[in-house]
């Protein structure tokens, strides 16, 4: 009889000790075959929207999606740009300006894994840099490895002879090469775009706007007689362009537009 009381008491204690968990919120529309969640390391290192709280990153075979755990809202969607896989995202300051950057490695299998990394501004969501194509299943990390207060991007690539390359910003506040046109932030609306996007141009007479895809191919040239131009997200043949990030250049200014389908 005493043994029965003891067992019953243990069962009650175990029942009391078990915590209850519920689904606080959920997100849909993810591609099942490739869906990975990254939440940083419990610090604001993975803070995209500037609220000092880490955000939630989900990558699948079509895009990277960034969610706020506080508001449960979708903050940012970055299309894969034709790549099959999107690697671990990194958030940190790479150029010394007040805003953080998001660095993302994308790759595909084509006679061996090939890919490149992209640098985005966390405030404007504009693409600031795209690396040359890397081969041999590239892998990437990011940290301030030289103590200059800016994160460097470290990537290993190659097949038989793998090579380490460390990319660092050439100037404070600029992630692009010194001779590249200055990035014109918040100059496209809406962004991301699905049908039409309005581009705000420099005050000087620009002449024309050139739009290129992620591979640097020109997809559209638009005449620009005024302070802005509207792009219908179609190429020079009138065909809708695929989803992805497109860079526009005009009058010494550049920016990017994300097209969603």
C-alpha positions in Angstrom: 0.0 0.0 0.0 2.8 2.4 0.9 4.5 1.7 -2.4 1.3 2.6 -4.2 1.1 6.0 -2.5 4.7 6.7 -3.4 4.2 5.9 -7.1 1.1 8.0 -7.2 2.9 10.9 -5.6 5.8 10.7 -8.1 3.2 10.6 -11.0 1.6 13.8 -9.6 5.0 15.5 -9.3 5.9 14.6 -12.9 2.6 15.8 -14.2 3.0 19.1 -12.3 6.6 19.5 -13.7 5.6 19.1 -17.3 5.4 22.5 -19.1 2.8 23.3 -21.7 3.9 24.7 -25.1 1.7 26.3 -27.7 2.3 27.6 -31.2 2.5 31.4 -30.7 2.4 32.2 -34.4 3.3 30.6 -37.8 4.2 31.5 -41.3 3.1 29.8 -44.5 4.1 29.6 -48.1 7.5 28.0 -47.6 8.9 25.5 -50.0 9.1 22.2 -48.1 12.1 20.7 -49.9 14.5 23.5 -48.8 13.4 25.4 -45.7 15.9 26.3 -42.9 15.4 28.6 -40.0 18.2 30.9 -38.6 17.6 33.0 -35.5 21.1 34.2 -34.7 22.7 33.6 -31.3 20.3 35.3 -29.0 21.7 38.8 -29.5 20.8 41.8 -31.7 23.5 40.5 -34.2 20.6 39.3 -36.4 18.5 42.5 -36.0 17.5 43.8 -39.5 14.8 46.3 -38.6 16.7 48.2 -35.9 14.6 47.2 -32.8 17.6 45.6 -31.0 15.8 42.2 -31.1 17.0 39.3 -33.4 14.8 38.6 -36.4 13.9 35.2 -37.8 15.4 34.2 -41.2 13.9 31.4 -43.3 15.5 30.3 -46.5 14.0 27.9 -49.1 14.7 27.3 -52.8 12.9 30.5 -53.9 13.9 33.2 -51.4 15.1 34.4 -48.1 12.3 35.7 -45.9 12.9 37.8 -42.7 10.2 37.9 -40.0 9.9 40.0 -36.9 9.3 37.8 -33.9 7.8 40.8 -32.1 5.2 41.9 -34.7 5.0 38.5 -36.5 5.2 40.5 -39.8 7.2 39.7 -42.9 10.0 42.3 -43.0 11.9 41.5 -46.1 11.9 39.0 -49.0 15.0 38.4 -51.1 14.4 36.2 -54.2 17.0 33.5 -55.0 17.8 35.1 -58.3 17.9 31.7 -60.1 20.1 30.0 -57.5 19.0 26.7 -56.0 20.3 27.2 -52.5 20.6 30.2 -50.2 23.1 29.8 -47.4 23.4 31.0 -43.8 22.6 34.8 -43.6 25.0 37.2 -41.8 24.0 40.6 -40.4 26.6 43.1 -39.4 28.3 46.4 -40.4 30.6 45.9 -43.3 31.3 49.5 -44.4 31.3 51.6 -41.2 28.2 53.6 -41.8 25.3 53.7 -39.3 23.3 50.9 -40.9 24.0 47.2 -40.8 24.3 45.0 -43.9 22.9 41.6 -44.7 25.4 39.2 -46.5 24.0 36.2 -48.2 25.7 33.3 -50.1 23.7 31.8 -53.0 24.7 28.7 -55.0 23.6 26.1 -57.4 24.7 22.7 -58.6 26.1 22.9 -62.1 29.1 20.5 -62.7 30.0 21.2 -59.1 28.6 23.8 -56.7 29.0 27.4 -57.9 27.7 30.6 -56.4 28.3 34.2 -55.2 27.6 36.3 -52.2 25.4 39.4 -52.1 25.6 42.4 -49.8 22.3 44.3 -49.0 21.7 47.4 -47.0 19.3 46.6 -44.0 17.6 50.0 -44.1 16.9 50.5 -47.8 17.0 46.7 -48.8 19.1 47.8 -51.8 21.8 45.4 -53.1 25.2 47.1 -52.6 27.5 44.4 -53.9 27.6 41.1 -55.8 30.8 39.1 -55.8 32.2 37.3 -58.8 31.1 33.7 -59.4 32.8 31.2 -57.1 33.3 27.5 -57.8 33.8 24.3 -55.7 31.0 24.5 -53.2 31.9 28.0 -51.7 31.6 28.5 -48.0 31.5 31.9 -46.2 31.9 33.6 -42.8 31.8 37.2 -41.6 33.7 38.9 -38.8 35.9 41.8 -38.0 39.2 39.9 -38.6 41.5 42.9 -38.8 40.1 45.0 -36.0 39.2 48.0 -38.1 35.6 48.1 -36.7 34.1 46.8 -40.0 33.2 43.2 -40.7 35.1 41.4 -43.4 33.5 38.7 -45.6 35.7 35.5 -45.8 34.9 33.0 -48.5 36.6 29.7 -49.4 36.1 28.4 -53.0 37.8 26.3 -55.7 38.0 22.6 -56.4 41.4 20.9 -56.3 43.2 24.0 -55.0 40.8 25.8 -52.7 41.5 29.5 -51.9 40.5 31.8 -49.1 39.5 35.4 -50.0 38.8 38.1 -47.5 36.6 40.9 -48.8 36.6 44.3 -47.0 34.9 47.6 -47.8 37.2 50.1 -49.5 35.6 53.1 -47.9 33.6 54.0 -44.8 30.0 54.2 -45.7 30.4 52.5 -49.2 30.3 48.8 -50.0 31.1 49.3 -53.7 34.3 49.9 -55.5 35.6 53.5 -55.5 34.8 54.0 -59.2 31.2 52.7 -58.9 28.3 55.0 -59.0 26.9 56.1 -55.6 24.0 54.1 -54.3 20.8 56.1 -54.4 18.7 54.8 -51.4 14.9 54.6 -51.3 14.7 55.7 -55.0 12.3 53.0 -56.1 8.7 52.5 -55.1 7.2 50.1 -54.5 10.1 47.9 -53.7 9.7 44.9 -54.0 7.6 45.4 -57.1 5.3 43.1 -59.0 4.1 45.1 -62.0 5.2 48.8 -62.1 7.9 50.6 -60.2 8.7 54.3 -60.1 12.4 55.3 -60.1 13.4 58.6 -58.7 16.3 60.0 -60.8 19.1 62.5 -60.1 18.3 66.2 -60.6 20.7 66.6 -63.5 19.5 65.6 -67.0 20.0 61.8 -66.9 19.4 60.8 -70.5 18.4 57.2 -70.0 18.0 54.5 -67.3 19.8 51.1 -67.8 18.5 48.1 -65.9 20.6 44.9 -65.5 19.9 41.5 -63.9 22.0 39.8 -61.2 24.4 38.5 -63.9 25.0 42.0 -65.2 23.0 41.6 -68.4 21.1 44.6 -69.6 17.4 43.8 -69.7 15.9 47.3 -70.3 16.9 50.8 -71.4 14.4 53.5 -70.6 14.4 57.2 -71.8 14.4 59.6 -68.9 13.4 63.2 -69.7 12.2 64.1 -66.2 12.9 63.5 -62.5 11.4 60.0 -62.6 10.6 57.1 -64.8 8.2 54.2 -64.5 9.4 50.6 -65.3 6.8 48.0 -66.0 9.1 45.1 -64.9 9.4 44.0 -68.6 12.5 43.6 -70.7 13.2 45.4 -74.0 11.2 42.7 -75.9 8.2 43.4 -73.8 8.4 40.1 -71.8 8.0 40.1 -68.0 11.4 39.7 -66.3 11.9 36.8 -63.9 11.8 37.4 -60.2 15.0 38.7 -58.8 17.1 41.7 -58.0 17.7 44.3 -60.8 20.2 47.1 -60.6 19.4 50.4 -62.3 22.0 53.1 -63.3 21.4 56.6 -64.4 23.4 59.8 -64.3 26.1 58.5 -62.0 23.5 57.1 -59.5 22.5 53.5 -59.0 20.0 51.5 -57.0 18.2 48.2 -57.0 14.7 46.9 -57.5 13.4 43.5 -56.3 10.9 42.0 -58.6 8.5 39.4 -57.2 6.3 37.0 -59.2 
